[in-house]
Amino acid sequence: MRSWSNELRRRLRAEGDRGDVPGWVLVTLMTAGLVVLIWALAGEALTQVFNTAMERVLGA
C-alpha cells in the first residue's frame, strides 16, 4: 500500500508538462496592458481618490 505522499510524488513525476509558461507570460502581459490602459484613462481620478482617502486617514 502506497502512502498519499508517495502517490502524489509519482503522479507529479508522471506528468510531462510542469507548467504552461507561454500561457503565464500572456496572462502577465495582458494584465500589464490592462493596468496601463486603466491608468491612462482614469489616472487623474484615481489619484484624487487616493489623495482624498489619505487626507481622511491622516486627518489633514
Buried (B, 14 or more C-beta within 10 A) or exposed (E): EEEEEEEEEEEEEEEEEEEEEEEEEEEEEEEEEEEEEEEEEEEEEEEEEEEEEEEEEEEE
